[in-house]
Amino acid sequence: MISSGRAWILCLLLFFSAALCFLDRQVLSVLAPKITAEFGMSNTAYSRVVFAFVLSYTLMLALGGRLMDRLGTRRGLGFAVAFWSLASAAHALVTGPWTLGLARFALGLGEGPAIPGAIKGAVEWMDARRRGIAVGIVTSGAALGSVLAPPVTVAAEGLLGWRGAFAATAVLGALWLIAWKLAFAGLPAGAGAPAIQRPRVLWRDLLGRPAVRRLLAARFCFDPVFYFYMFWIPQYLSRERGMSLTQIGALMWIPFVALELANIGAGQLSDTLVNRGWDRRRARMTLMLIAALLTPASFGASLAGTPALAIGLMAVLMFAHGIWITNFMTLVGETVASDEIATTVGLTGMCGGIAGMLSNLVIGPVVDRYSFGPIFLASAVVYPVAWLILRSGRRPAAA
């Protein structure tokens, strides 16, 4: 049994694991203008490198989520961080688009299980009354990593070169692994492992539930927007706004600060509503509706007259996404049983990843032929569609 104090310590480390996960994956997107120029890559070629990451990440969201439910977050997450840290270091050795794609594929294999495992730990280890804020803290770690990625990557590139910037991320992973090991010191080997050993969760059983299918369909709709913001915004700012790498590093963190604030605030507000007597699903869905109504600001970013206004409107989208994803992940955890959480989070992530793969293969050619405008337009409508999907059908019973 994990005490409340220890649970908060572990929750903090889950927060940092999510931060590291998103920092590592965004090093390439920040350095993309420099690396694509050095290797002579078009946007279409870059889209295929992004596709390699999203492909392996998508596969491991489902397989890795299932693995986390079997191993528990304690063992499973430690293995995942070690694997993706080595993959990050491998980026320092690439010689062109093909080897860069292979390194991205390996990174996705390691990072796929991370978020399902972290959400599982947050839901299982924290008291039910603090579940929303725990999930908010974990998901805000992803925002922190995204906030830090632009300035940290630009600074590391200035000191170590772009290859050294990738190698440095492996050192951060090693430091996290040491802290993770120390956090469980004095606890029995079974602490942090699955509490209930039920028969193995079958994907077909989960897919047979209408409530789970709605979660999958919703994530298929909205996930491509976040992939777009993670991997393409530096390219957009460079190509269509004429910003240098230094300028991108100085400003690109702003939308992710908005995401960070929304992650934590939405979790806290959601818990407050529940503790005041609101039905849990009603609380989550109400906040997600508010978020969905904010997302059309994304299209305004492509029409903005100045880069500063464009980044400000991107920040509105990311603020809305923070409200949305915190409540969506909490909703997932409350729709299925405890030992199905990581598997279900992974399945929803797989659906989102499939959509991300397809969208990334489209984004490159669209940008090369036209502009980023059609992509921003699409990002403005998918969250309301996702909310309607979740709202449809019969209300699922809480797990």
Beta strands, then each sheet from edge to edge (+ up, - down):
end
